[in-house]
């Protein structure tokens, strides 16, 4: 499993696709895969116009 720093540029590539498809959004949460491992990321648009990663973590599902 990759570290946050290794995943950040990969997630930001997916973020750019989301921004292109939804330019007026202020928050994105999306899944992505890297080397067969599923991850999820959430980014929020800050007041200064930068996108801050709230999290990038392995994708999990809760089963009750």
PDB file with one MODEL, atoms N, CA, C and O in Angstrom:
MODEL        1
ATOM      1  N   UNK A   1       0.843  -1.172   0.000  1.00  0.00           N
ATOM      2  CA  UNK A   1       0.000   0.000   0.000  1.00  0.00           C
ATOM      3  C   UNK A   1       0.892   1.241   0.000  1.00  0.00           C
ATOM      4  O   UNK A   1       1.918   1.279   0.679  1.00  0.00           O
ATOM      5  N   UNK A   2       0.497   2.231  -0.753  1.00  0.00           N
ATOM      6  CA  UNK A   2       1.306   3.437  -0.890  1.00  0.00           C
ATOM      7  C   UNK A   2       1.013   4.434   0.222  1.00  0.00           C
ATOM      8  O   UNK A   2      -0.057   4.407   0.830  1.00  0.00           O
ATOM      9  N   UNK A   3       1.970   5.311   0.478  1.00  0.00           N
ATOM     10  CA  UNK A   3       1.813   6.344   1.502  1.00  0.00           C
ATOM     11  C   UNK A   3       0.983   7.503   0.958  1.00  0.00           C
ATOM     12  O   UNK A   3       0.741   7.611  -0.244  1.00  0.00           O
ATOM     13  N   UNK A   4       0.557   8.360   1.873  1.00  0.00           N
ATOM     14  CA  UNK A   4      -0.205   9.549   1.490  1.00  0.00           C
ATOM     15  C   UNK A   4       0.565  10.371   0.464  1.00  0.00           C
ATOM     16  O   UNK A   4      -0.001  10.807  -0.539  1.00  0.00           O
ATOM     17  N   UNK A   5       1.846  10.580   0.712  1.00  0.00           N
ATOM     18  CA  UNK A   5       2.654  11.402  -0.194  1.00  0.00           C
ATOM     19  C   UNK A   5       2.784  10.768  -1.580  1.00  0.00           C
ATOM     20  O   UNK A   5       2.847  11.481  -2.582  1.00  0.00           O
ATOM     21  N   UNK A   6       2.826   9.449  -1.643  1.00  0.00           N
ATOM     22  CA  UNK A   6       2.884   8.764  -2.940  1.00  0.00           C
ATOM     23  C   UNK A   6       1.539   8.830  -3.661  1.00  0.00           C
ATOM     24  O   UNK A   6       1.491   8.908  -4.888  1.00  0.00           O
ATOM     25  N   UNK A   7       0.456   8.798  -2.901  1.00  0.00           N
ATOM     26  CA  UNK A   7      -0.883   8.811  -3.500  1.00  0.00           C
ATOM     27  C   UNK A   7      -1.359  10.198  -3.892  1.00  0.00           C
ATOM     28  O   UNK A   7      -2.189  10.336  -4.792  1.00  0.00           O
ATOM     29  N   UNK A   8      -0.847  11.223  -3.231  1.00  0.00           N
ATOM     30  CA  UNK A   8      -1.342  12.584  -3.468  1.00  0.00           C
ATOM     31  C   UNK A   8      -1.277  13.003  -4.939  1.00  0.00           C
ATOM     32  O   UNK A   8      -2.286  13.491  -5.447  1.00  0.00           O
ATOM     33  N   UNK A   9      -0.153  12.845  -5.661  1.00  0.00           N
ATOM     34  CA  UNK A   9      -0.136  13.255  -7.069  1.00  0.00           C
ATOM     35  C   UNK A   9      -1.082  12.423  -7.943  1.00  0.00           C
ATOM     36  O   UNK A   9      -1.624  12.922  -8.930  1.00  0.00           O
ATOM     37  N   UNK A  10      -1.274  11.158  -7.576  1.00  0.00           N
ATOM     38  CA  UNK A  10      -2.193  10.307  -8.330  1.00  0.00           C
ATOM     39  C   UNK A  10      -3.623  10.788  -8.121  1.00  0.00           C
ATOM     40  O   UNK A  10      -4.383  10.930  -9.079  1.00  0.00           O
ATOM     41  N   UNK A  11      -3.988  11.039  -6.860  1.00  0.00           N
ATOM     42  CA  UNK A  11      -5.331  11.532  -6.542  1.00  0.00           C
ATOM     43  C   UNK A  11      -5.577  12.892  -7.184  1.00  0.00           C
ATOM     44  O   UNK A  11      -6.690  13.169  -7.632  1.00  0.00           O
ATOM     45  N   UNK A  12      -4.560  13.741  -7.235  1.00  0.00           N
ATOM     46  CA  UNK A  12      -4.728  15.065  -7.830  1.00  0.00           C
ATOM     47  C   UNK A  12      -4.974  14.983  -9.328  1.00  0.00           C
ATOM     48  O   UNK A  12      -5.619  15.866  -9.894  1.00  0.00           O
ATOM     49  N   UNK A  13      -4.477  13.947  -9.977  1.00  0.00           N
ATOM     50  CA  UNK A  13      -4.803  13.727 -11.384  1.00  0.00           C
ATOM     51  C   UNK A  13      -6.284  13.439 -11.553  1.00  0.00           C
ATOM     52  O   UNK A  13      -6.932  13.977 -12.451  1.00  0.00           O
ATOM     53  N   UNK A  14      -6.820  12.586 -10.683  1.00  0.00           N
ATOM     54  CA  UNK A  14      -8.259  12.298 -10.705  1.00  0.00           C
ATOM     55  C   UNK A  14      -9.058  13.549 -10.333  1.00  0.00           C
ATOM     56  O   UNK A  14     -10.130  13.789 -10.888  1.00  0.00           O
ATOM     57  N   UNK A  15      -8.542  14.339  -9.403  1.00  0.00           N
ATOM     58  CA  UNK A  15      -9.206  15.584  -9.012  1.00  0.00           C
ATOM     59  C   UNK A  15      -9.335  16.518 -10.210  1.00  0.00           C
ATOM     60  O   UNK A  15     -10.382  17.140 -10.391  1.00  0.00           O
ATOM     61  N   UNK A  16      -8.302  16.627 -11.022  1.00  0.00           N
ATOM     62  CA  UNK A  16      -8.352  17.507 -12.198  1.00  0.00           C
ATOM     63  C   UNK A  16      -9.452  17.066 -13.160  1.00  0.00           C
ATOM     64  O   UNK A  16     -10.111  17.910 -13.769  1.00  0.00           O
ATOM     65  N   UNK A  17      -9.660  15.758 -13.306  1.00  0.00           N
ATOM     66  CA  UNK A  17     -10.754  15.258 -14.145  1.00  0.00           C
ATOM     67  C   UNK A  17     -12.103  15.680 -13.561  1.00  0.00           C
ATOM     68  O   UNK A  17     -13.002  16.086 -14.298  1.00  0.00           O
ATOM     69  N   UNK A  18     -12.240  15.584 -12.241  1.00  0.00           N
ATOM     70  CA  UNK A  18     -13.487  15.976 -11.586  1.00  0.00           C
ATOM     71  C   UNK A  18     -13.758  17.467 -11.776  1.00  0.00           C
ATOM     72  O   UNK A  18     -14.886  17.868 -12.063  1.00  0.00           O
ATOM     73  N   UNK A  19     -12.724  18.278 -11.614  1.00  0.00           N
ATOM     74  CA  UNK A  19     -12.864  19.730 -11.779  1.00  0.00           C
ATOM     75  C   UNK A  19     -13.280  20.055 -13.211  1.00  0.00           C
ATOM     76  O   UNK A  19     -14.131  20.918 -13.429  1.00  0.00           O
ATOM     77  N   UNK A  20     -12.687  19.372 -14.182  1.00  0.00           N
ATOM     78  CA  UNK A  20     -13.027  19.622 -15.592  1.00  0.00           C
ATOM     79  C   UNK A  20     -14.483  19.279 -15.871  1.00  0.00           C
ATOM     80  O   UNK A  20     -15.140  19.963 -16.656  1.00  0.00           O
ATOM     81  N   UNK A  21     -14.990  18.231 -15.239  1.00  0.00           N
ATOM     82  CA  UNK A  21     -16.375  17.809 -15.461  1.00  0.00           C
ATOM     83  C   UNK A  21     -17.387  18.598 -14.637  1.00  0.00           C
ATOM     84  O   UNK A  21     -18.555  18.695 -15.013  1.00  0.00           O
ATOM     85  N   UNK A  22     -16.945  19.160 -13.520  1.00  0.00           N
ATOM     86  CA  UNK A  22     -17.847  19.880 -12.608  1.00  0.00           C
ATOM     87  C   UNK A  22     -17.130  21.125 -12.085  1.00  0.00           C
ATOM     88  O   UNK A  22     -16.758  21.172 -10.912  1.00  0.00           O
ATOM     89  N   UNK A  23     -16.932  22.137 -12.941  1.00  0.00           N
ATOM     90  CA  UNK A  23     -16.092  23.282 -12.568  1.00  0.00           C
ATOM     91  C   UNK A  23     -16.629  24.145 -11.431  1.00  0.00           C
ATOM     92  O   UNK A  23     -15.862  24.908 -10.844  1.00  0.00           O
ATOM     93  N   UNK A  24     -17.904  24.056 -11.099  1.00  0.00           N
ATOM     94  CA  UNK A  24     -18.461  24.906 -10.044  1.00  0.00           C
ATOM     95  C   UNK A  24     -18.532  24.214  -8.686  1.00  0.00           C
ATOM     96  O   UNK A  24     -18.988  24.816  -7.714  1.00  0.00           O
ATOM     97  N   UNK A  25     -18.096  22.983  -8.604  1.00  0.00           N
ATOM     98  CA  UNK A  25     -18.145  22.246  -7.343  1.00  0.00           C
ATOM     99  C   UNK A  25     -17.104  22.788  -6.366  1.00  0.00           C
ATOM    100  O   UNK A  25     -16.072  23.321  -6.775  1.00  0.00           O
ATOM    101  N   UNK A  26     -17.383  22.649  -5.087  1.00  0.00           N
ATOM    102  CA  UNK A  26     -16.448  23.098  -4.048  1.00  0.00           C
ATOM    103  C   UNK A  26     -15.927  21.928  -3.218  1.00  0.00           C
ATOM    104  O   UNK A  26     -15.121  22.117  -2.307  1.00  0.00           O
ATOM    105  N   UNK A  27     -16.396  20.703  -3.539  1.00  0.00           N
ATOM    106  CA  UNK A  27     -15.968  19.516  -2.810  1.00  0.00           C
ATOM    107  C   UNK A  27     -16.091  18.306  -3.722  1.00  0.00           C
ATOM    108  O   UNK A  27     -17.053  18.178  -4.480  1.00  0.00           O
ATOM    109  N   UNK A  28     -15.114  17.429  -3.641  1.00  0.00           N
ATOM    110  CA  UNK A  28     -15.156  16.182  -4.404  1.00  0.00           C
ATOM    111  C   UNK A  28     -14.758  15.025  -3.506  1.00  0.00           C
ATOM    112  O   UNK A  28     -13.806  15.125  -2.732  1.00  0.00           O
ATOM    113  N   UNK A  29     -15.492  13.928  -3.615  1.00  0.00           N
ATOM    114  CA  UNK A  29     -15.125  12.675  -2.970  1.00  0.00           C
ATOM    115  C   UNK A  29     -15.219  11.606  -4.051  1.00  0.00           C
ATOM    116  O   UNK A  29     -16.263  11.452  -4.685  1.00  0.00           O
ATOM    117  N   UNK A  30     -14.137  10.870  -4.264  1.00  0.00           N
ATOM    118  CA  UNK A  30     -14.113   9.937  -5.382  1.00  0.00           C
ATOM    119  C   UNK A  30     -13.211   8.743  -5.094  1.00  0.00           C
ATOM    120  O   UNK A  30     -12.235   8.860  -4.354  1.00  0.00           O
ATOM    121  N   UNK A  31     -13.542   7.582  -5.687  1.00  0.00           N
ATOM    122  CA  UNK A  31     -12.679   6.410  -5.578  1.00  0.00           C
ATOM    123  C   UNK A  31     -11.679   6.389  -6.736  1.00  0.00           C
ATOM    124  O   UNK A  31     -11.920   6.984  -7.786  1.00  0.00           O
ATOM    125  N   UNK A  32     -10.571   5.707  -6.534  1.00  0.00           N
ATOM    126  CA  UNK A  32      -9.619   5.456  -7.614  1.00  0.00           C
ATOM    127  C   UNK A  32      -8.806   4.222  -7.265  1.00  0.00           C
ATOM    128  O   UNK A  32      -8.750   3.815  -6.104  1.00  0.00           O
ATOM    129  N   UNK A  33      -8.182   3.633  -8.263  1.00  0.00           N
ATOM    130  CA  UNK A  33      -7.362   2.438  -8.056  1.00  0.00           C
ATOM    131  C   UNK A  33      -5.921   2.726  -8.442  1.00  0.00           C
ATOM    132  O   UNK A  33      -5.647   3.479  -9.376  1.00  0.00           O
ATOM    133  N   UNK A  34      -5.019   2.117  -7.714  1.00  0.00           N
ATOM    134  CA  UNK A  34      -3.600   2.222  -8.009  1.00  0.00           C
ATOM    135  C   UNK A  34      -2.965   0.882  -7.681  1.00  0.00           C
ATOM    136  O   UNK A  34      -3.008   0.428  -6.538  1.00  0.00           O
ATOM    137  N   UNK A  35      -2.372   0.251  -8.694  1.00  0.00           N
ATOM    138  CA  UNK A  35      -1.705  -1.043  -8.549  1.00  0.00           C
ATOM    139  C   UNK A  35      -2.621  -2.077  -7.892  1.00  0.00           C
ATOM    140  O   UNK A  35      -2.187  -2.839  -7.028  1.00  0.00           O
ATOM    141  N   UNK A  36      -3.884  -2.098  -8.305  1.00  0.00           N
ATOM    142  CA  UNK A  36      -4.836  -3.089  -7.834  1.00  0.00           C
ATOM    143  C   UNK A  36      -5.448  -2.824  -6.472  1.00  0.00           C
ATOM    144  O   UNK A  36      -6.235  -3.637  -5.987  1.00  0.00           O
ATOM    145  N   UNK A  37      -5.112  -1.715  -5.847  1.00  0.00           N
ATOM    146  CA  UNK A  37      -5.671  -1.355  -4.540  1.00  0.00           C
ATOM    147  C   UNK A  37      -6.631  -0.195  -4.740  1.00  0.00           C
ATOM    148  O   UNK A  37      -6.310   0.781  -5.419  1.00  0.00           O
ATOM    149  N   UNK A  38      -7.818  -0.307  -4.142  1.00  0.00           N
ATOM    150  CA  UNK A  38      -8.808   0.769  -4.253  1.00  0.00           C
ATOM    151  C   UNK A  38      -8.626   1.764  -3.112  1.00  0.00           C
ATOM    152  O   UNK A  38      -8.427   1.387  -1.957  1.00  0.00           O
ATOM    153  N   UNK A  39      -8.698   3.035  -3.466  1.00  0.00           N
ATOM    154  CA  UNK A  39      -8.577   4.126  -2.502  1.00  0.00           C
ATOM    155  C   UNK A  39      -9.759   5.063  -2.680  1.00  0.00           C
ATOM    156  O   UNK A  39     -10.482   4.992  -3.674  1.00  0.00           O
ATOM    157  N   UNK A  40      -9.944   5.941  -1.706  1.00  0.00           N
ATOM    158  CA  UNK A  40     -10.914   7.010  -1.848  1.00  0.00           C
ATOM    159  C   UNK A  40     -10.259   8.298  -1.371  1.00  0.00           C
ATOM    160  O   UNK A  40      -9.407   8.295  -0.482  1.00  0.00           O
ATOM    161  N   UNK A  41     -10.678   9.392  -1.982  1.00  0.00           N
ATOM    162  CA  UNK A  41     -10.114  10.689  -1.643  1.00  0.00           C
ATOM    163  C   UNK A  41     -11.232  11.711  -1.541  1.00  0.00           C
ATOM    164  O   UNK A  41     -12.270  11.598  -2.192  1.00  0.00           O
ATOM    165  N   UNK A  42     -10.989  12.710  -0.705  1.00  0.00           N
ATOM    166  CA  UNK A  42     -11.922  13.828  -0.589  1.00  0.00           C
ATOM    167  C   UNK A  42     -11.105  15.107  -0.592  1.00  0.00           C
ATOM    168  O   UNK A  42     -10.134  15.244   0.152  1.00  0.00           O
ATOM    169  N   UNK A  43     -11.514  16.040  -1.439  1.00  0.00           N
ATOM    170  CA  UNK A  43     -10.867  17.341  -1.549  1.00  0.00           C
ATOM    171  C   UNK A  43     -11.906  18.435  -1.369  1.00  0.00           C
ATOM    172  O   UNK A  43     -13.053  18.295  -1.794  1.00  0.00           O
ATOM    173  N   UNK A  44     -11.489  19.538  -0.727  1.00  0.00           N
ATOM    174  CA  UNK A  44     -12.361  20.691  -0.513  1.00  0.00           C
ATOM    175  C   UNK A  44     -11.662  21.933  -1.046  1.00  0.00           C
ATOM    176  O   UNK A  44     -10.461  22.122  -0.849  1.00  0.00           O
ATOM    177  N   UNK A  45     -12.434  22.774  -1.724  1.00  0.00           N
ATOM    178  CA  UNK A  45     -11.901  24.034  -2.251  1.00  0.00           C
ATOM    179  C   UNK A  45     -11.784  25.045  -1.116  1.00  0.00           C
ATOM    180  O   UNK A  45     -12.767  25.342  -0.438  1.00  0.00           O
ATOM    181  N   UNK A  46     -10.592  25.566  -0.914  1.00  0.00           N
ATOM    182  CA  UNK A  46     -10.341  26.556   0.127  1.00  0.00           C
ATOM    183  C   UNK A  46     -10.682  27.956  -0.384  1.00  0.00           C
ATOM    184  O   UNK A  46     -10.817  28.163  -1.590  1.00  0.00           O
ATOM    185  N   UNK A  47     -10.821  28.908   0.527  1.00  0.00           N
ATOM    186  CA  UNK A  47     -11.152  30.289   0.150  1.00  0.00           C
ATOM    187  C   UNK A  47     -10.097  30.924  -0.748  1.00  0.00           C
ATOM    188  O   UNK A  47     -10.413  31.807  -1.545  1.00  0.00           O
ATOM    189  N   UNK A  48      -8.844  30.481  -0.627  1.00  0.00           N
ATOM    190  CA  UNK A  48      -7.773  31.050  -1.460  1.00  0.00           C
ATOM    191  C   UNK A  48      -7.703  30.416  -2.847  1.00  0.00           C
ATOM    192  O   UNK A  48      -6.826  30.755  -3.642  1.00  0.00           O
ATOM    193  N   UNK A  49      -8.638  29.482  -3.143  1.00  0.00           N
ATOM    194  CA  UNK A  49      -8.696  28.873  -4.463  1.00  0.00           C
ATOM    195  C   UNK A  49      -7.901  27.592  -4.619  1.00  0.00           C
ATOM    196  O   UNK A  49      -7.866  27.020  -5.709  1.00  0.00           O
ATOM    197  N   UNK A  50      -7.264  27.130  -3.558  1.00  0.00           N
ATOM    198  CA  UNK A  50      -6.518  25.876  -3.626  1.00  0.00           C
ATOM    199  C   UNK A  50      -7.407  24.715  -3.161  1.00  0.00           C
ATOM    200  O   UNK A  50      -8.350  24.900  -2.391  1.00  0.00           O
ATOM    201  N   UNK A  51      -7.081  23.528  -3.647  1.00  0.00           N
ATOM    202  CA  UNK A  51      -7.806  22.326  -3.258  1.00  0.00           C
ATOM    203  C   UNK A  51      -7.031  21.623  -2.157  1.00  0.00           C
ATOM    204  O   UNK A  51      -5.861  21.288  -2.343  1.00  0.00           O
ATOM    205  N   UNK A  52      -7.667  21.392  -1.006  1.00  0.00           N
ATOM    206  CA  UNK A  52      -7.037  20.736   0.136  1.00  0.00           C
ATOM    207  C   UNK A  52      -7.530  19.300   0.232  1.00  0.00           C
ATOM    208  O   UNK A  52      -8.738  19.063   0.221  1.00  0.00           O
ATOM    209  N   UNK A  53      -6.610  18.330   0.326  1.00  0.00           N
ATOM    210  CA  UNK A  53      -7.062  16.952   0.525  1.00  0.00           C
ATOM    211  C   UNK A  53      -7.532  16.761   1.968  1.00  0.00           C
ATOM    212  O   UNK A  53      -6.756  16.949   2.905  1.00  0.00           O
ATOM    213  N   UNK A  54      -8.799  16.390   2.145  1.00  0.00           N
ATOM    214  CA  UNK A  54      -9.308  16.071   3.479  1.00  0.00           C
ATOM    215  C   UNK A  54      -8.833  14.688   3.886  1.00  0.00           C
ATOM    216  O   UNK A  54      -8.498  14.457   5.048  1.00  0.00           O
ATOM    217  N   UNK A  55      -8.804  13.757   2.919  1.00  0.00           N
ATOM    218  CA  UNK A  55      -8.246  12.436   3.160  1.00  0.00           C
ATOM    219  C   UNK A  55      -7.966  11.734   1.850  1.00  0.00           C
ATOM    220  O   UNK A  55      -8.599  12.006   0.830  1.00  0.00           O
ATOM    221  N   UNK A  56      -7.010  10.831   1.896  1.00  0.00           N
ATOM    222  CA  UNK A  56      -6.727   9.851   0.848  1.00  0.00           C
ATOM    223  C   UNK A  56      -6.447   8.569   1.610  1.00  0.00           C
ATOM    224  O   UNK A  56      -5.445   8.469   2.319  1.00  0.00           O
ATOM    225  N   UNK A  57      -7.333   7.581   1.467  1.00  0.00           N
ATOM    226  CA  UNK A  57      -7.208   6.381   2.292  1.00  0.00           C
ATOM    227  C   UNK A  57      -7.672   5.155   1.522  1.00  0.00           C
ATOM    228  O   UNK A  57      -8.350   5.278   0.501  1.00  0.00           O
ATOM    229  N   UNK A  58      -7.310   3.974   2.007  1.00  0.00           N
ATOM    230  CA  UNK A  58      -7.804   2.758   1.370  1.00  0.00           C
ATOM    231  C   UNK A  58      -9.328   2.735   1.412  1.00  0.00           C
ATOM    232  O   UNK A  58      -9.940   3.115   2.411  1.00  0.00           O
ATOM    233  N   UNK A  59      -9.921   2.290   0.329  1.00  0.00           N
ATOM    234  CA  UNK A  59     -11.381   2.210   0.241  1.00  0.00           C
ATOM    235  C   UNK A  59     -11.866   1.042   1.089  1.00  0.00           C
ATOM    236  O   UNK A  59     -11.365  -0.076   0.969  1.00  0.00           O
ATOM    237  N   UNK A  60     -12.837   1.310   1.938  1.00  0.00           N
ATOM    238  CA  UNK A  60     -13.422   0.258   2.758  1.00  0.00           C
ATOM    239  C   UNK A  60     -14.936   0.331   2.664  1.00  0.00           C
ATOM    240  O   UNK A  60     -15.501   1.382   2.361  1.00  0.00           O
ATOM    241  N   UNK A  61     -15.575  -0.775   2.921  1.00  0.00           N
ATOM    242  CA  UNK A  61     -17.031  -0.792   3.002  1.00  0.00           C
ATOM    243  C   UNK A  61     -17.425  -1.310   4.373  1.00  0.00           C
ATOM    244  O   UNK A  61     -16.823  -2.251   4.889  1.00  0.00           O
ATOM    245  N   UNK A  62     -18.423  -0.698   4.948  1.00  0.00           N
ATOM    246  CA  UNK A  62     -18.924  -1.135   6.257  1.00  0.00           C
ATOM    247  C   UNK A  62     -20.030  -2.149   6.032  1.00  0.00           C
ATOM    248  O   UNK A  62     -20.996  -1.880   5.318  1.00  0.00           O
ATOM    249  N   UNK A  63     -19.888  -3.285   6.626  1.00  0.00           N
ATOM    250  CA  UNK A  63     -20.909  -4.320   6.515  1.00  0.00           C
ATOM    251  C   UNK A  63     -21.516  -4.501   7.907  1.00  0.00           C
ATOM    252  O   UNK A  63     -20.809  -4.759   8.881  1.00  0.00           O
ATOM    253  N   UNK A  64     -22.833  -4.361   7.976  1.00  0.00           N
ATOM    254  CA  UNK A  64     -23.502  -4.524   9.267  1.00  0.00           C
ATOM    255  C   UNK A  64     -24.015  -5.923   9.441  1.00  0.00           C
ATOM    256  O   UNK A  64     -24.606  -6.240  10.473  1.00  0.00           O
TER     257      UNK A  64
ENDMDL
END
